[in-house]
Amino acid sequence: MLKSTFALLSVLFSMNVHASDEIRVYRDSNNMPRCIEGKVKYGARQSVLLRWEETDRYERFVEAFLLEESFVPRNEVQWFGGQLRCSDWKSLSRIDLMGESTEVGKHTSTLFGIELNEELKSAVTQISMGGNVFRSTSEPASFFSEFAKPGTYALEDNRALTRRYGAAFSAEIYRAWINAQPGNRELALDLFWKIRKDSVHGRLAPDVRILVVDGFSGGLRRIEDVPAEERASGGVSPALMGDLLDDLVSLGFNTQGIKTKPYARLDHNTPIVEQALQDSLNEGKRVIFVSLSRGVAETLGAIAAVRAKARTQGLPDQYEDRIALINLSGLVKGSVIADFVRNRSLLWWIGHMIQRLTGRSEDGNTILGAGDLTLQHVSRRYDALLPDLPQNMAVWNLTGIVPKFNSRFRDLRPAWEAFSRNHQPSSGAHDGFIEYPLTELPRADFPRARTLSLDSTHFLVDGEFMTYDLSETEIRRRVLRTIILEFARESSFL
């Protein structure tokens, strides 16, 4: 894993090996050092290849030219006698080695016994994060203005940055962009201090109801509902939407969970959410949605449907200021993973038929449900819904940014993890399921929207909000109470 790799690097970097100041560095066309030769202990020469292996991208990025470490076929290593040099690897490596340069200077760290200066040490770190173009600064905020137009950050910007600097750094650039937008950083700091002081208490207005909508799994499961063997195998968030529902109820909020069909298509579930919304509005309630992932797409569809029906019936728009949304990692514009599933039509239909025959899914449509969430389909759906969505609706986006030095998403299901590992080169930085910024309801469409970034994955509660560990129940409830009440105050729902 990348985390363990960094632990290994810290040991390697700290080795105190006396060696010559002179090393030979082979760079590629993007000025990235890809192969380093230098003297190590006892005067022997060592060669180190720096690479980012696309088919095993989270495991190893640096190879010493040793028999057991080499990715070159064993017989070819033996042919070279195990003493390969960078010049030998020019014909074997998939990396284009442009030529050598001799570097001397103050060396501060070692890698497999070769002493590195600060520039080379930085390059090793960048390659370990998937970088392909050398950058002279580690400050993410200095990069987004190079790609993004003022006030916008598009999927194409993320993908371009990922190709150049790797997914981990591209994610940090997106975080910097979020914090640079008016009001976002100030909101995060205000919430941090209020959570720390535990100063936000109270209740919502009597006519306010929270509607909780789950994501792809749909059933508002609690962590205790997950079989022990599944929890032990990993890939399970420390809390699920059912637990979040319990948190809200325990805090004294008028809360209703909406159970949708697990793994179903958007059009199958949207009427369920629509009915719950319409019932609440008919009761004279104002509604705060707390929706996760796919549930956000279904929530938007429900809001648009209710308003469109009211307009058709000639009723005044009484819902403009009666609906608000807390968007948790929303499926706003689709997922590249769904594109992958849908484009493999044979896999798509075989999976569908297997599920129908085995009865493993209520509707037999797990694969169909995933294929319904493609970038094109969800984006077109969003654009079609937008005219019927209340533009003045209060929105807070909560987006998980995987921490910089933990790019392996530790809580992904094995199938998604395999996708992420093997197909991420064609995508931009993402939270494990959705590329940035496609989880965000943009301020261009909803002027009152704010965005908060969390150190977490798509599930949010597997990480931290402003250093507060969301896997701890009491801490999570304090954070949740503060966010709900502050959101309600800003939305005039208190």
C-alpha positions as a Python dict, from the first residue, in 0.01 Angstrom:
ca = {
    (1, 'M'): (0, 0, 0),
    (2, 'L'): (108, 357, -56),
    (3, 'K'): (106, 425, 317),
    (4, 'S'): (339, 133, 386),
    (5, 'T'): (550, 236, 90),
    (6, 'F'): (601, 578, 245),
    (7, 'A'): (697, 408, 571),
    (8, 'L'): (956, 210, 376),
    (9, 'L'): (1077, 527, 209),
    (10, 'S'): (1120, 701, 542),
    (11, 'V'): (1348, 419, 650),
    (12, 'L'): (1536, 420, 322),
    (13, 'F'): (1570, 798, 328),
    (14, 'S'): (1709, 787, 681),
    (15, 'M'): (1986, 538, 607),
    (16, 'N'): (2321, 692, 688),
    (17, 'V'): (2541, 560, 410),
    (18, 'H'): (2867, 729, 320),
    (19, 'A'): (2895, 746, -56),
    (20, 'S'): (3026, 962, -337),
    (21, 'D'): (2848, 1290, -404),
    (22, 'E'): (2837, 1208, -774),
    (23, 'I'): (2539, 1023, -919),
    (24, 'R'): (2409, 976, -1271),
    (25, 'V'): (2048, 1062, -1340),
    (26, 'Y'): (1846, 960, -1644),
    (27, 'R'): (1540, 1177, -1705),
    (28, 'D'): (1241, 1148, -1933),
    (29, 'S'): (1100, 1414, -2165),
    (30, 'N'): (903, 1569, -1874),
    (31, 'N'): (1221, 1621, -1670),
    (32, 'M'): (1129, 1340, -1432),
    (33, 'P'): (1427, 1140, -1305),
    (34, 'R'): (1353, 781, -1398),
    (35, 'C'): (1679, 601, -1335),
    (36, 'I'): (1956, 683, -1087),
    (37, 'E'): (2304, 533, -1057),
    (38, 'G'): (2538, 596, -771),
    (39, 'K'): (2797, 443, -541),
    (40, 'V'): (2680, 279, -225),
    (41, 'K'): (2856, 121, 72),
    (42, 'Y'): (3196, -34, 4),
    (43, 'G'): (3223, 145, -330),
    (44, 'A'): (2977, -76, -521),
    (45, 'R'): (2746, 87, -772),
    (46, 'Q'): (2369, 60, -745),
    (47, 'S'): (2101, 142, -1001),
    (48, 'V'): (1746, 239, -907),
    (49, 'L'): (1455, 266, -1148),
    (50, 'L'): (1176, 505, -1052),
    (51, 'R'): (840, 422, -1204),
    (52, 'W'): (467, 427, -1139),
    (53, 'E'): (341, 84, -1236),
    (54, 'E'): (-7, 129, -1380),
    (55, 'T'): (-124, -230, -1326),
    (56, 'D'): (-14, -232, -962),
    (57, 'R'): (-14, 138, -900),
    (58, 'Y'): (-60, 141, -524),
    (59, 'E'): (197, -123, -436),
    (60, 'R'): (543, -30, -563),
    (61, 'F'): (681, 263, -752),
    (62, 'V'): (1053, 220, -704),
    (63, 'E'): (1263, -79, -808),
    (64, 'A'): (1618, -158, -711),
    (65, 'F'): (1789, -357, -982),
    (66, 'L'): (1792, -671, -775),
    (67, 'L'): (1680, -1011, -893),
    (68, 'E'): (1390, -1048, -651),
    (69, 'E'): (1265, -693, -706),
    (70, 'S'): (1279, -677, -1083),
    (71, 'F'): (971, -667, -1304),
    (72, 'V'): (1183, -771, -1605),
    (73, 'P'): (1150, -1145, -1689),
    (74, 'R'): (1384, -1351, -1473),
    (75, 'N'): (1581, -1492, -1766),
    (76, 'E'): (1661, -1141, -1891),
    (77, 'V'): (1785, -1038, -1547),
    (78, 'Q'): (2008, -1345, -1536),
    (79, 'W'): (2139, -1260, -1882),
    (80, 'F'): (2256, -928, -1743),
    (81, 'G'): (2408, -1105, -1444),
    (82, 'G'): (2193, -909, -1198),
    (83, 'Q'): (2414, -602, -1248),
    (84, 'L'): (2192, -388, -1464),
    (85, 'R'): (2271, -23, -1528),
    (86, 'C'): (2039, 252, -1643),
    (87, 'S'): (2179, 227, -1996),
    (88, 'D'): (2083, -141, -2003),
    (89, 'W'): (1728, -62, -1898),
    (90, 'K'): (1674, 184, -2181),
    (91, 'S'): (1590, -114, -2402),
    (92, 'L'): (1387, -302, -2140),
    (93, 'S'): (1186, -38, -1960),
    (94, 'R'): (858, 104, -2081),
    (95, 'I'): (991, 441, -1965),
    (96, 'D'): (1159, 657, -2227),
    (97, 'L'): (1501, 737, -2080),
    (98, 'M'): (1624, 1049, -2258),
    (99, 'G'): (1986, 1044, -2149),
    (100, 'E'): (2209, 1095, -1850),
    (101, 'S'): (2331, 1391, -1650),
    (102, 'T'): (2576, 1401, -1364),
    (103, 'E'): (2455, 1565, -1045),
    (104, 'V'): (2661, 1667, -745),
    (105, 'G'): (2571, 1876, -446),
    (106, 'K'): (2445, 1855, -93),
    (107, 'H'): (2283, 1519, -44),
    (108, 'T'): (2032, 1486, 239),
    (109, 'S'): (1874, 1141, 204),
    (110, 'T'): (1943, 797, 64),
    (111, 'L'): (1740, 558, -147),
    (112, 'F'): (1867, 201, -162),
    (113, 'G'): (2201, 339, -54),
    (114, 'I'): (2222, 614, -318),
    (115, 'E'): (2234, 961, -170),
    (116, 'L'): (1971, 1206, -296),
    (117, 'N'): (1957, 1582, -286),
    (118, 'E'): (1635, 1767, -211),
    (119, 'E'): (1529, 1792, -575),
    (120, 'L'): (1566, 1418, -632),
    (121, 'K'): (1395, 1336, -304),
    (122, 'S'): (1101, 1555, -410),
    (123, 'A'): (1090, 1381, -748),
    (124, 'V'): (1078, 1038, -583),
    (125, 'T'): (784, 1153, -372),
    (126, 'Q'): (605, 1293, -677),
    (127, 'I'): (651, 971, -872),
    (128, 'S'): (516, 777, -573),
    (129, 'M'): (196, 985, -606),
    (130, 'G'): (162, 906, -977),
    (131, 'G'): (324, 1225, -1106),
    (132, 'N'): (450, 1233, -1463),
    (133, 'V'): (564, 1597, -1485),
    (134, 'F'): (809, 1739, -1233),
    (135, 'R'): (676, 2028, -1024),
    (136, 'S'): (901, 2258, -827),
    (137, 'T'): (646, 2342, -559),
    (138, 'S'): (433, 2134, -324),
    (139, 'E'): (169, 2405, -276),
    (140, 'P'): (-155, 2287, -444),
    (141, 'A'): (-316, 2631, -460),
    (142, 'S'): (-55, 2750, -709),
    (143, 'F'): (-177, 2500, -969),
    (144, 'F'): (-554, 2524, -1007),
    (145, 'S'): (-545, 2871, -1163),
    (146, 'E'): (-332, 2727, -1443),
    (147, 'F'): (-616, 2498, -1554),
    (148, 'A'): (-945, 2625, -1415),
    (149, 'K'): (-1135, 2926, -1539),
    (150, 'P'): (-1231, 3177, -1270),
    (151, 'G'): (-1506, 3034, -1053),
    (152, 'T'): (-1512, 2694, -1225),
    (153, 'Y'): (-1337, 2362, -1181),
    (154, 'A'): (-1433, 2104, -1440),
    (155, 'L'): (-1385, 1729, -1476),
    (156, 'E'): (-1146, 1800, -1765),
    (157, 'D'): (-930, 2012, -1532),
    (158, 'N'): (-910, 1728, -1281),
    (159, 'R'): (-817, 1474, -1546),
    (160, 'A'): (-550, 1698, -1695),
    (161, 'L'): (-398, 1762, -1353),
    (162, 'T'): (-409, 1392, -1268),
    (163, 'R'): (-224, 1299, -1586),
    (164, 'R'): (47, 1551, -1501),
    (165, 'Y'): (84, 1525, -1125),
    (166, 'G'): (-99, 1210, -1015),
    (167, 'A'): (-433, 1150, -848),
    (168, 'A'): (-322, 1226, -493),
    (169, 'F'): (-187, 1572, -575),
    (170, 'S'): (-475, 1650, -811),
    (171, 'A'): (-715, 1580, -523),
    (172, 'E'): (-523, 1829, -307),
    (173, 'I'): (-549, 2087, -585),
    (174, 'Y'): (-926, 2039, -586),
    (175, 'R'): (-933, 2083, -208),
    (176, 'A'): (-737, 2408, -247),
    (177, 'W'): (-984, 2523, -512),
    (178, 'I'): (-1278, 2450, -279),
    (179, 'N'): (-1119, 2652, 1),
    (180, 'A'): (-1046, 2942, -236),
    (181, 'Q'): (-1415, 2987, -326),
    (182, 'P'): (-1589, 3267, -132),
    (183, 'G'): (-1723, 3157, 204),
    (184, 'N'): (-1610, 2792, 201),
    (185, 'R'): (-1295, 2824, 411),
    (186, 'E'): (-1463, 3066, 650),
    (187, 'L'): (-1753, 2824, 698),
    (188, 'A'): (-1519, 2532, 769),
    (189, 'L'): (-1321, 2729, 1029),
    (190, 'D'): (-1639, 2856, 1194),
    (191, 'L'): (-1771, 2500, 1224),
    (192, 'F'): (-1435, 2378, 1357),
    (193, 'W'): (-1435, 2620, 1650),
    (194, 'K'): (-1800, 2563, 1729),
    (195, 'I'): (-1747, 2186, 1734),
    (196, 'R'): (-1438, 2226, 1949),
    (197, 'K'): (-1624, 2441, 2201),
    (198, 'D'): (-1937, 2225, 2170),
    (199, 'S'): (-2125, 2553, 2161),
    (200, 'V'): (-2409, 2471, 1921),
    (201, 'H'): (-2720, 2322, 2084),
    (202, 'G'): (-3091, 2351, 2035),
    (203, 'R'): (-3366, 2216, 1817),
    (204, 'L'): (-3503, 2274, 1475),
    (205, 'A'): (-3829, 2460, 1432),
    (206, 'P'): (-4131, 2234, 1499),
    (207, 'D'): (-4230, 2240, 1134),
    (208, 'V'): (-3890, 2118, 1007),
    (209, 'R'): (-3837, 1753, 915),
    (210, 'I'): (-3514, 1585, 805),
    (211, 'L'): (-3550, 1327, 527),
    (212, 'V'): (-3258, 1082, 499),
    (213, 'V'): (-3197, 917, 160),
    (214, 'D'): (-2941, 637, 123),
    (215, 'G'): (-2707, 572, -167),
    (216, 'F'): (-2663, 274, -400),
    (217, 'S'): (-2735, 13, -132),
    (218, 'G'): (-3062, 194, -60),
    (219, 'G'): (-3178, 13, 252),
    (220, 'L'): (-3056, 240, 534),
    (221, 'R'): (-2850, -46, 675),
    (222, 'R'): (-2671, -10, 1005),
    (223, 'I'): (-2321, -137, 1065),
    (224, 'E'): (-2463, -398, 1302),
    (225, 'D'): (-2663, -537, 1008),
    (226, 'V'): (-2344, -619, 819),
    (227, 'P'): (-2229, -980, 870),
    (228, 'A'): (-1920, -1010, 1088),
    (229, 'E'): (-1722, -1181, 813),
    (230, 'E'): (-1796, -893, 574),
    (231, 'R'): (-1681, -638, 832),
    (232, 'A'): (-1368, -841, 903),
    (233, 'S'): (-1277, -858, 534),
    (234, 'G'): (-1266, -478, 506),
    (235, 'G'): (-1444, -264, 251),
    (236, 'V'): (-1709, -153, 502),
    (237, 'S'): (-1743, 201, 630),
    (238, 'P'): (-1739, 233, 1013),
    (239, 'A'): (-2095, 369, 996),
    (240, 'L'): (-2372, 344, 738),
    (241, 'M'): (-2670, 566, 659),
    (242, 'G'): (-2884, 371, 904),
    (243, 'D'): (-2638, 470, 1176),
    (244, 'L'): (-2655, 830, 1060),
    (245, 'L'): (-3033, 813, 1084),
    (246, 'D'): (-3000, 687, 1442),
    (247, 'D'): (-2759, 972, 1517),
    (248, 'L'): (-3011, 1230, 1399),
    (249, 'V'): (-3295, 1074, 1597),
    (250, 'S'): (-3079, 1054, 1912),
    (251, 'L'): (-3005, 1426, 1874),
    (252, 'G'): (-3379, 1498, 1899),
    (253, 'F'): (-3440, 1598, 1537),
    (254, 'N'): (-3767, 1516, 1362),
    (255, 'T'): (-3621, 1264, 1120),
    (256, 'Q'): (-3762, 1018, 868),
    (257, 'G'): (-3557, 762, 678),
    (258, 'I'): (-3662, 686, 322),
    (259, 'K'): (-3593, 328, 221),
    (260, 'T'): (-3530, 298, -149),
    (261, 'K'): (-3470, -19, -349),
    (262, 'P'): (-3113, -143, -319),
    (263, 'Y'): (-2911, -124, -641),
    (264, 'A'): (-3216, -11, -842),
    (265, 'R'): (-3224, 236, -1128),
    (266, 'L'): (-3280, 605, -1062),
    (267, 'D'): (-3630, 612, -1213),
    (268, 'H'): (-3737, 323, -987),
    (269, 'N'): (-3645, 506, -668),
    (270, 'T'): (-3722, 870, -744),
    (271, 'P'): (-4102, 827, -698),
    (272, 'I'): (-4038, 681, -350),
    (273, 'V'): (-3848, 994, -248),
    (274, 'E'): (-4102, 1215, -423),
    (275, 'Q'): (-4390, 1064, -224),
    (276, 'A'): (-4212, 1118, 109),
    (277, 'L'): (-4139, 1479, 15),
    (278, 'Q'): (-4494, 1548, -101),
    (279, 'D'): (-4639, 1396, 218),
    (280, 'S'): (-4415, 1615, 434),
    (281, 'L'): (-4505, 1930, 240),
    (282, 'N'): (-4875, 1844, 259),
    (283, 'E'): (-4835, 1824, 637),
    (284, 'G'): (-4701, 2178, 635),
    (285, 'K'): (-4342, 2071, 698),
    (286, 'R'): (-4027, 2233, 572),
    (287, 'V'): (-3777, 1971, 461),
    (288, 'I'): (-3402, 1931, 498),
    (289, 'F'): (-3273, 1643, 288),
    (290, 'V'): (-2961, 1458, 405),
    (291, 'S'): (-2881, 1246, 100),
    (292, 'L'): (-2587, 1027, 8),
    (293, 'S'): (-2440, 953, -335),
    (294, 'R'): (-2707, 806, -565),
    (295, 'G'): (-2967, 933, -319),
    (296, 'V'): (-2877, 1289, -417),
    (297, 'A'): (-2970, 1222, -780),
    (298, 'E'): (-3300, 1071, -663),
    (299, 'T'): (-3359, 1365, -428),
    (300, 'L'): (-3308, 1617, -708),
    (301, 'G'): (-3550, 1420, -926),
    (302, 'A'): (-3810, 1419, -648),
    (303, 'I'): (-3781, 1794, -585),
    (304, 'A'): (-3811, 1872, -956),
    (305, 'A'): (-4113, 1640, -993),
    (306, 'V'): (-4301, 1797, -702),
    (307, 'R'): (-4244, 2149, -832),
    (308, 'A'): (-4330, 2054, -1191),
    (309, 'K'): (-4661, 1897, -1082),
    (310, 'A'): (-4750, 2205, -876),
    (311, 'R'): (-4683, 2428, -1177),
    (312, 'T'): (-4890, 2202, -1405),
    (313, 'Q'): (-5180, 2230, -1161),
    (314, 'G'): (-5152, 2609, -1164),
    (315, 'L'): (-5047, 2624, -799),
    (316, 'P'): (-4816, 2898, -676),
    (317, 'D'): (-4457, 2796, -609),
    (318, 'Q'): (-4486, 2738, -237),
    (319, 'Y'): (-4176, 2519, -220),
    (320, 'E'): (-3902, 2767, -311),
    (321, 'D'): (-3802, 2828, 51),
    (322, 'R'): (-3932, 2507, 206),
    (323, 'I'): (-3670, 2262, 82),
    (324, 'A'): (-3296, 2249, 160),
    (325, 'L'): (-3029, 1989, 87),
    (326, 'I'): (-2715, 1858, 258),
    (327, 'N'): (-2539, 1674, -22),
    (328, 'L'): (-2315, 1389, 95),
    (329, 'S'): (-2081, 1281, -188),
    (330, 'G'): (-2365, 1330, -434),
    (331, 'L'): (-2399, 1153, -765),
    (332, 'V'): (-2453, 1485, -944),
    (333, 'K'): (-2302, 1415, -1286),
    (334, 'G'): (-2240, 1039, -1291),
    (335, 'S'): (-1955, 799, -1224),
    (336, 'V'): (-1679, 669, -1450),
    (337, 'I'): (-1720, 331, -1280),
    (338, 'A'): (-2074, 311, -1417),
    (339, 'D'): (-1935, 393, -1762),
    (340, 'F'): (-1694, 104, -1725),
    (341, 'V'): (-1977, -137, -1631),
    (342, 'R'): (-2218, -11, -1897),
    (343, 'N'): (-1964, -12, -2179),
    (344, 'R'): (-1889, -379, -2116),
    (345, 'S'): (-2235, -472, -2244),
    (346, 'L'): (-2170, -846, -2224),
    (347, 'L'): (-2064, -815, -1859),
    (348, 'W'): (-2364, -590, -1799),
    (349, 'W'): (-2625, -832, -1930),
    (350, 'I'): (-2459, -1150, -1799),
    (351, 'G'): (-2449, -999, -1452),
    (352, 'H'): (-2812, -899, -1486),
    (353, 'M'): (-2922, -1251, -1586),
    (354, 'I'): (-2716, -1419, -1313),
    (355, 'Q'): (-2878, -1200, -1051),
    (356, 'R'): (-3226, -1275, -1181),
    (357, 'L'): (-3159, -1650, -1188),
    (358, 'T'): (-3001, -1663, -844),
    (359, 'G'): (-3236, -1414, -682),
    (360, 'R'): (-2945, -1232, -522),
    (361, 'S'): (-3103, -892, -581),
    (362, 'E'): (-3461, -790, -507),
    (363, 'D'): (-3512, -662, -860),
    (364, 'G'): (-3225, -850, -1018),
    (365, 'N'): (-3084, -520, -1135),
    (366, 'T'): (-2760, -452, -949),
    (367, 'I'): (-2563, -437, -1272),
    (368, 'L'): (-2843, -248, -1448),
    (369, 'G'): (-2856, -4, -1157),
    (370, 'A'): (-2483, 61, -1186),
    (371, 'G'): (-2510, 104, -1563),
    (372, 'D'): (-2782, 365, -1507),
    (373, 'L'): (-2534, 596, -1332),
    (374, 'T'): (-2309, 678, -1627),
    (375, 'L'): (-2159, 1020, -1683),
    (376, 'Q'): (-2371, 1087, -1990),
    (377, 'H'): (-2700, 963, -1847),
    (378, 'V'): (-2678, 1138, -1510),
    (379, 'S'): (-2543, 1461, -1660),
    (380, 'R'): (-2827, 1480, -1912),
    (381, 'R'): (-3077, 1402, -1640),
    (382, 'Y'): (-2935, 1678, -1419),
    (383, 'D'): (-2954, 1933, -1703),
    (384, 'A'): (-3314, 1832, -1772),
    (385, 'L'): (-3411, 1866, -1404),
    (386, 'L'): (-3237, 2198, -1345),
    (387, 'P'): (-3519, 2428, -1469),
    (388, 'D'): (-3754, 2268, -1213),
    (389, 'L'): (-3513, 2288, -919),
    (390, 'P'): (-3541, 2586, -681),
    (391, 'Q'): (-3240, 2803, -763),
    (392, 'N'): (-3258, 2969, -422),
    (393, 'M'): (-3238, 2636, -238),
    (394, 'A'): (-2983, 2624, 43),
    (395, 'V'): (-2720, 2360, -33),
    (396, 'W'): (-2415, 2237, 155),
    (397, 'N'): (-2190, 1995, -32),
    (398, 'L'): (-1981, 1759, 183),
    (399, 'T'): (-1706, 1609, -32),
    (400, 'G'): (-1452, 1345, 67),
    (401, 'I'): (-1094, 1420, -38),
    (402, 'V'): (-874, 1117, 17),
    (403, 'P'): (-580, 1227, 235),
    (404, 'K'): (-268, 1312, 38),
    (405, 'F'): (-55, 1023, 160),
    (406, 'N'): (-326, 759, 171),
    (407, 'S'): (-435, 726, -188),
    (408, 'R'): (-533, 364, -155),
    (409, 'F'): (-899, 382, -62),
    (410, 'R'): (-897, 143, 229),
    (411, 'D'): (-1274, 96, 248),
    (412, 'L'): (-1366, 21, -112),
    (413, 'R'): (-1542, -298, -203),
    (414, 'P'): (-1301, -539, -380),
    (415, 'A'): (-1467, -495, -721),
    (416, 'W'): (-1442, -116, -705),
    (417, 'E'): (-1090, -141, -567),
    (418, 'A'): (-986, -352, -865),
    (419, 'F'): (-1143, -100, -1100),
    (420, 'S'): (-969, 189, -927),
    (421, 'R'): (-634, 17, -945),
    (422, 'N'): (-654, -100, -1305),
    (423, 'H'): (-849, 179, -1475),
    (424, 'Q'): (-768, 495, -1283),
    (425, 'P'): (-514, 611, -1548),
    (426, 'S'): (-806, 706, -1773),
    (427, 'S'): (-984, 897, -1499),
    (428, 'G'): (-915, 1191, -1273),
    (429, 'A'): (-872, 1200, -898),
    (430, 'H'): (-1179, 1063, -726),
    (431, 'D'): (-1324, 970, -388),
    (432, 'G'): (-1331, 601, -472),
    (433, 'F'): (-1648, 610, -680),
    (434, 'I'): (-1695, 956, -831),
    (435, 'E'): (-1441, 1188, -991),
    (436, 'Y'): (-1403, 1543, -867),
    (437, 'P'): (-1586, 1779, -895),
    (438, 'L'): (-1888, 1566, -993),
    (439, 'T'): (-2008, 1524, -633),
    (440, 'E'): (-2063, 1898, -600),
    (441, 'L'): (-2379, 2095, -673),
    (442, 'P'): (-2215, 2403, -826),
    (443, 'R'): (-2268, 2757, -711),
    (444, 'A'): (-2338, 2856, -1072),
    (445, 'D'): (-2664, 2657, -1047),
    (446, 'F'): (-2735, 2714, -676),
    (447, 'P'): (-2596, 3052, -566),
    (448, 'R'): (-2636, 2967, -195),
    (449, 'A'): (-2429, 2649, -224),
    (450, 'R'): (-2126, 2601, 1),
    (451, 'T'): (-1875, 2316, -11),
    (452, 'L'): (-1687, 2151, 276),
    (453, 'S'): (-1402, 1906, 219),
    (454, 'L'): (-1340, 1612, 452),
    (455, 'D'): (-1033, 1391, 486),
    (456, 'S'): (-1222, 1080, 381),
    (457, 'T'): (-1344, 870, 94),
    (458, 'H'): (-1686, 862, -70),
    (459, 'F'): (-1844, 737, 254),
    (460, 'L'): (-1730, 1043, 452),
    (461, 'V'): (-1764, 885, 798),
    (462, 'D'): (-1451, 674, 744),
    (463, 'G'): (-1235, 983, 785),
    (464, 'E'): (-1216, 1320, 955),
    (465, 'F'): (-1379, 1660, 938),
    (466, 'M'): (-1132, 1929, 1041),
    (467, 'T'): (-939, 1673, 1257),
    (468, 'Y'): (-1257, 1531, 1416),
    (469, 'D'): (-1272, 1151, 1376),
    (470, 'L'): (-1612, 1065, 1233),
    (471, 'S'): (-1579, 694, 1306),
    (472, 'E'): (-1626, 773, 1677),
    (473, 'T'): (-1998, 785, 1750),
    (474, 'E'): (-2002, 1066, 2008),
    (475, 'I'): (-1768, 1285, 1803),
    (476, 'R'): (-1970, 1220, 1489),
    (477, 'R'): (-2290, 1319, 1665),
    (478, 'R'): (-2137, 1643, 1790),
    (479, 'V'): (-2018, 1724, 1440),
    (480, 'L'): (-2356, 1628, 1292),
    (481, 'R'): (-2551, 1838, 1544),
    (482, 'T'): (-2335, 2140, 1471),
    (483, 'I'): (-2364, 2102, 1093),
    (484, 'I'): (-2742, 2047, 1100),
    (485, 'L'): (-2817, 2341, 1330),
    (486, 'E'): (-2579, 2579, 1156),
    (487, 'F'): (-2717, 2477, 817),
    (488, 'A'): (-3071, 2530, 947),
    (489, 'R'): (-2976, 2870, 1086),
    (490, 'E'): (-2830, 2979, 753),
    (491, 'S'): (-3137, 2840, 574),
    (492, 'S'): (-3378, 3013, 816),
    (493, 'F'): (-3511, 2675, 928),
    (494, 'L'): (-3466, 2734, 1301),
}
